[in-house]
Amino acid sequence: MWQDRRKSQISGVAVALFLISSAAGCAVSAAMAWHPAPLAVGIAIGLYFLFSLKVADQWEKVAVLRLGRFVGLRGPGMFYVIPVVDRLSRYVDQRVRVANVTAESTLTRDTVPVNVDAIVFWLVWNAEKSILEVEDFVQAITNSAQTALRESIGRHELAQMITERESLGRELQRILDEKTNPWGITVQSVEIRDVRIPQALEDAMSRQAQAERERQARNILGQAEKEISESFAQAAATYENNPVALHLRAMNMLYEAIKERGAMVIVPSSVVETMGLGGMLATASLGGAKPAQ
C-alpha cells in the first residue's frame, strides 16, 4: 500500500520561520527588560507560520477544504492556508505508480486452476477527481485490478494465457482504464508477470509435449524413408532402360571399394563377366606390359 503524505505534515520552512520569529520576540523582550508582550507576539506569529505554510513537492498536489468545502488545489511548491479554517486532503503523488496484483487458484475457461501475478502501471492525471470522487483511490485501483484479472482469467483458456500474455495485458488495461478514468486515474499498461499451474498438471503437459515431439520425429523419419525409396525407384527405372549406366555405376562402386590401399574385394565371376571386366582388365594388362628384349 502506498503511504501518501497526510495533511498533518509540517514543512521545514514553517519550522524555521517559527524559530526565527520566536527568537526575534525573545530578543526584543530581552531588550525591553524582559517585557512579555514582544515574546508573546513573536511566538504567536511563529505559530501562525508553523501551521499556515505548507510545501508540496514537484510531483504532488493537495486539495484545500475551507470549512469543509473544496476551494482548489495547491502545489507544487510553497503555499499557505488559514489555520483552523482550512484543512488539507492527502498529498496526491502524480508520478507513475506500480501495483502488484495476484489472483490465486482462479479457474480458466477450460477449468484449470492457475495462479497469476500481474503488474499495473497507473498514474493520477486529475488530482481533483481522484480526491473528490473516490475515498481511497489506491485501494480502489488494487481491488479493481484483482477483480478484472480474475474475470479475464475465466474468459481465457490456459494455452491462451501462456502464449498470449501481451493480449491479455492489453485487455486488462482497457477494462481498468474504462473504470478508473472517471476517478481522474489512467492505467498505462498491465504486464502479466507469471502464470503458475499445479505441479501434477505441469508434469502431464511435459509428458504430452515429449510425446508430441517423438511423434513429429517419427513422421519426419517416415517421410525421409519415403523420399529415399522414391529416389531408388527412379534410379531403378533409369538403370533398367540403360544397362550401360548400370555397368558404369557398378564399376564406380567397385572402384570406390578398392581405391583404399590394402583393400581387397571378392566378387563372383558372374559379376566380372556381366560387367565385361575380364576383357577390360586384359586390355589394361597388355597396355601396361613392357616389350620383350
C-alpha positions as CSV (number, residue, x, y, z in Angstrom):
1,M,0.0,0.0,0.0
2,W,1.3,3.4,-0.9
3,Q,1.9,5.7,2.1
4,D,0.6,9.1,0.9
5,R,1.6,12.2,2.9
6,R,-1.2,13.4,5.2
7,K,-2.4,16.9,6.0
8,S,-0.7,16.9,9.4
9,Q,2.8,17.2,7.9
10,I,4.7,20.4,9.0
11,S,7.1,21.8,6.5
12,G,10.7,22.6,7.3
13,V,10.2,26.2,6.1
14,A,7.4,26.7,8.6
15,V,9.6,25.3,11.5
16,A,12.4,27.6,10.5
17,L,10.1,30.7,10.5
18,F,8.7,29.7,13.8
19,L,12.1,29.5,15.4
20,I,13.2,32.8,13.8
21,S,10.0,34.6,15.0
22,S,10.3,33.2,18.5
23,A,14.0,34.2,18.7
24,A,13.2,37.7,17.4
25,G,10.4,38.0,20.0
26,C,12.8,36.8,22.7
27,A,15.5,39.3,21.7
28,V,13.0,42.2,21.7
29,S,11.7,41.1,25.0
30,A,15.2,41.0,26.5
31,A,15.9,44.5,25.1
32,M,12.8,45.8,26.9
33,A,13.8,44.3,30.3
34,W,12.1,41.0,29.6
35,H,8.7,42.5,28.8
36,P,6.4,39.6,28.0
37,A,4.5,41.2,25.2
38,P,7.2,41.0,22.4
39,L,7.8,37.4,23.3
40,A,4.2,36.5,23.1
41,V,3.8,38.3,19.8
42,G,6.8,36.6,18.3
43,I,5.6,33.1,19.4
44,A,2.1,33.9,18.0
45,I,3.5,34.9,14.7
46,G,5.7,31.8,14.7
47,L,2.8,29.6,15.4
48,Y,0.9,31.2,12.5
49,F,3.7,30.4,10.2
50,L,4.1,26.9,11.6
51,F,0.5,25.9,10.8
52,S,-0.2,28.1,7.7
53,L,2.9,27.5,5.5
54,K,2.9,24.2,3.6
55,V,5.2,22.8,0.9
56,A,4.3,20.3,-1.8
57,D,7.0,18.5,-3.9
58,Q,7.2,18.9,-7.6
59,W,5.1,15.8,-8.3
60,E,2.5,16.5,-5.7
61,K,-0.9,18.1,-5.5
62,V,-3.1,18.7,-2.5
63,A,-6.7,19.9,-2.1
64,V,-7.7,22.7,0.3
65,L,-11.0,22.5,2.1
66,R,-12.3,25.6,3.7
67,L,-15.0,24.9,6.3
68,G,-15.5,21.6,4.5
69,R,-15.8,23.0,1.0
70,F,-13.3,22.5,-1.8
71,V,-11.6,25.7,-2.7
72,G,-8.9,24.5,-5.0
73,L,-5.6,22.6,-5.5
74,R,-2.3,23.7,-4.2
75,G,1.2,22.7,-5.2
76,P,3.9,22.1,-6.2
77,G,5.9,24.5,-4.1
78,M,5.1,26.5,-1.0
79,F,1.6,27.7,-0.3
80,Y,-0.3,28.9,2.8
81,V,-3.6,28.0,4.4
82,I,-5.7,29.7,7.1
83,P,-5.2,27.7,10.3
84,V,-8.3,26.2,11.9
85,V,-10.4,27.3,8.9
86,D,-8.6,25.4,6.2
87,R,-7.7,21.8,6.2
88,L,-5.8,19.7,3.6
89,S,-6.5,16.4,1.9
90,R,-3.8,13.8,1.4
91,Y,-1.0,14.8,-0.9
92,V,-1.5,13.1,-4.3
93,D,1.5,11.7,-6.0
94,Q,1.2,12.3,-9.8
95,R,4.1,10.1,-10.8
96,V,3.7,6.7,-12.4
97,R,2.9,4.1,-9.8
98,V,3.2,0.3,-9.8
99,A,0.7,-2.0,-8.2
100,N,1.3,-5.7,-7.8
101,V,-1.9,-7.8,-8.4
102,T,-2.2,-11.5,-7.6
103,A,-5.0,-14.0,-8.5
104,E,-4.7,-17.3,-6.7
105,S,-6.4,-20.6,-7.6
106,T,-8.6,-19.0,-10.3
107,L,-10.2,-21.3,-12.9
108,T,-9.6,-20.7,-16.6
109,R,-12.2,-21.3,-19.2
110,D,-11.1,-24.9,-19.6
111,T,-11.4,-25.3,-15.7
112,V,-7.6,-25.3,-14.9
113,P,-6.7,-23.7,-11.6
114,V,-3.9,-21.1,-12.1
115,N,-2.0,-18.5,-10.0
116,V,-1.4,-15.3,-11.9
117,D,0.8,-12.4,-11.0
118,A,0.5,-9.1,-12.8
119,I,1.9,-5.5,-12.6
120,V,-0.3,-2.5,-13.1
121,F,1.3,0.8,-14.1
122,W,-1.0,3.8,-13.4
123,L,-0.9,7.5,-12.6
124,V,-3.2,10.3,-11.4
125,W,-3.9,12.7,-14.2
126,N,-6.6,14.7,-12.4
127,A,-5.9,15.1,-8.7
128,E,-9.2,16.9,-8.0
129,K,-11.2,14.0,-9.3
130,S,-9.1,11.4,-7.5
131,I,-9.6,13.3,-4.2
132,L,-13.3,14.1,-4.5
133,E,-14.6,11.1,-6.5
134,V,-13.2,8.1,-4.5
135,E,-12.3,7.7,-0.8
136,D,-9.1,5.7,-1.2
137,F,-8.1,5.6,-4.9
138,V,-5.0,3.4,-4.2
139,Q,-7.1,0.7,-2.6
140,A,-9.7,1.1,-5.3
141,I,-7.1,0.5,-8.0
142,T,-5.8,-2.6,-6.3
143,N,-9.2,-4.2,-5.8
144,S,-10.4,-3.3,-9.3
145,A,-7.3,-4.8,-10.8
146,Q,-7.7,-8.1,-8.9
147,T,-11.4,-8.3,-9.9
148,A,-10.6,-7.6,-13.6
149,L,-7.7,-10.1,-13.6
150,R,-10.0,-12.9,-12.2
151,E,-12.7,-12.1,-14.8
152,S,-10.2,-12.1,-17.6
153,I,-8.7,-15.5,-16.5
154,G,-12.2,-17.0,-16.6
155,R,-12.7,-15.9,-20.2
156,H,-9.4,-17.4,-21.5
157,E,-8.1,-20.9,-21.8
158,L,-4.8,-22.0,-20.3
159,A,-3.0,-22.1,-23.6
160,Q,-4.1,-18.6,-24.5
161,M,-2.9,-17.3,-21.1
162,I,0.6,-18.8,-21.6
163,T,1.1,-17.9,-25.2
164,E,-0.9,-14.6,-25.4
165,R,0.2,-12.7,-22.3
166,E,0.5,-9.4,-24.2
167,S,-3.1,-9.5,-25.5
168,L,-4.3,-10.4,-22.0
169,G,-2.4,-7.5,-20.5
170,R,-3.9,-5.1,-23.1
171,E,-7.4,-6.4,-22.4
172,L,-6.9,-5.8,-18.6
173,Q,-5.5,-2.3,-19.3
174,R,-8.6,-1.4,-21.4
175,I,-11.0,-2.7,-18.7
176,L,-9.3,-0.9,-15.8
177,D,-8.8,2.3,-17.8
178,E,-12.6,2.5,-18.5
179,K,-13.3,2.0,-14.8
180,T,-10.7,4.4,-13.4
181,N,-10.9,7.3,-15.9
182,P,-13.9,8.9,-14.0
183,W,-11.7,9.0,-10.9
184,G,-9.0,11.0,-12.7
185,I,-6.7,8.0,-13.0
186,T,-5.4,6.3,-16.1
187,V,-3.9,2.8,-16.4
188,Q,-1.0,3.0,-18.7
189,S,-0.2,-0.7,-19.0
190,V,-0.7,-4.1,-17.4
191,E,2.0,-6.8,-17.6
192,I,1.4,-10.5,-16.8
193,R,4.5,-11.4,-14.9
194,D,3.9,-15.1,-14.2
195,V,1.3,-17.9,-14.8
196,R,1.7,-20.9,-12.5
197,I,-0.2,-24.1,-12.8
198,P,-0.4,-27.2,-10.4
199,Q,2.7,-29.4,-10.4
200,A,0.8,-32.5,-11.5
201,L,-0.7,-30.7,-14.5
202,E,2.7,-29.3,-15.3
203,D,4.2,-32.9,-15.4
204,A,1.3,-34.1,-17.6
205,M,1.8,-31.2,-20.0
206,S,5.6,-32.0,-20.1
207,R,4.9,-35.7,-21.0
208,Q,2.4,-34.6,-23.6
209,A,4.9,-32.3,-25.2
210,Q,7.5,-35.0,-25.2
211,A,5.1,-37.5,-26.8
212,E,4.3,-34.8,-29.5
213,R,7.9,-34.3,-30.3
214,E,8.5,-38.0,-30.6
215,R,5.5,-38.3,-32.9
216,Q,6.9,-35.5,-35.1
217,A,10.4,-37.2,-35.2
218,R,8.8,-40.4,-36.3
219,N,6.8,-38.6,-39.0
220,I,10.0,-36.9,-40.3
221,L,11.8,-40.2,-40.3
222,G,9.0,-41.9,-42.3
223,Q,8.9,-39.0,-44.8
224,A,12.7,-39.4,-45.3
225,E,12.3,-43.1,-45.9
226,K,9.5,-42.5,-48.4
227,E,11.7,-39.9,-50.3
228,I,14.6,-42.3,-50.3
229,S,12.5,-45.2,-51.7
230,E,11.1,-43.0,-54.4
231,S,14.7,-42.0,-55.4
232,F,15.7,-45.7,-55.5
233,A,12.6,-46.5,-57.7
234,Q,13.5,-43.7,-60.1
235,A,17.1,-44.9,-60.3
236,A,16.0,-48.5,-60.9
237,A,13.8,-47.4,-63.8
238,T,16.7,-45.5,-65.3
239,Y,19.1,-48.4,-64.9
240,E,16.5,-50.8,-66.4
241,N,16.3,-48.8,-69.6
242,N,20.0,-48.1,-69.8
243,P,22.3,-51.1,-69.0
244,V,25.4,-49.1,-69.8
245,A,24.6,-46.7,-66.9
246,L,24.1,-49.6,-64.6
247,H,27.5,-51.0,-65.6
248,L,29.2,-47.6,-65.0
249,R,27.5,-47.3,-61.7
250,A,28.7,-50.8,-60.7
251,M,32.3,-50.0,-61.8
252,N,32.2,-46.8,-59.8
253,M,31.0,-48.7,-56.7
254,L,33.8,-51.3,-57.2
255,Y,36.4,-48.6,-57.7
256,E,35.3,-46.8,-54.5
257,A,35.6,-50.0,-52.6
258,I,39.1,-50.9,-53.7
259,K,40.7,-47.4,-54.0
260,E,41.9,-47.5,-50.5
261,R,45.4,-49.0,-50.1
262,G,45.4,-52.6,-48.9
263,A,41.7,-53.1,-49.6
264,M,40.5,-56.3,-51.2
265,V,37.1,-57.0,-52.6
266,I,35.9,-60.5,-53.6
267,V,33.1,-60.6,-56.2
268,P,31.5,-63.5,-58.1
269,S,32.9,-64.3,-61.6
270,S,29.4,-63.7,-63.0
271,V,29.8,-60.0,-62.0
272,V,33.0,-59.8,-63.9
273,E,31.5,-61.4,-67.0
274,T,28.4,-59.2,-66.7
275,M,30.4,-56.0,-66.4
276,G,33.0,-57.1,-69.0
277,L,35.7,-56.5,-66.5
278,G,37.7,-59.5,-67.8
279,G,38.3,-58.0,-71.2
280,M,39.0,-54.6,-69.8
281,L,41.5,-55.9,-67.3
282,A,43.2,-57.9,-70.0
283,T,43.4,-54.9,-72.2
284,A,44.8,-52.8,-69.3
285,S,47.3,-55.6,-68.6
286,L,48.5,-55.7,-72.2
287,G,48.7,-52.0,-72.5
288,G,50.8,-51.8,-69.4
289,A,53.2,-54.7,-70.3
290,K,56.7,-53.9,-71.4
291,P,58.0,-55.1,-74.9
292,A,60.3,-58.2,-74.8
293,Q,64.0,-57.5,-75.2
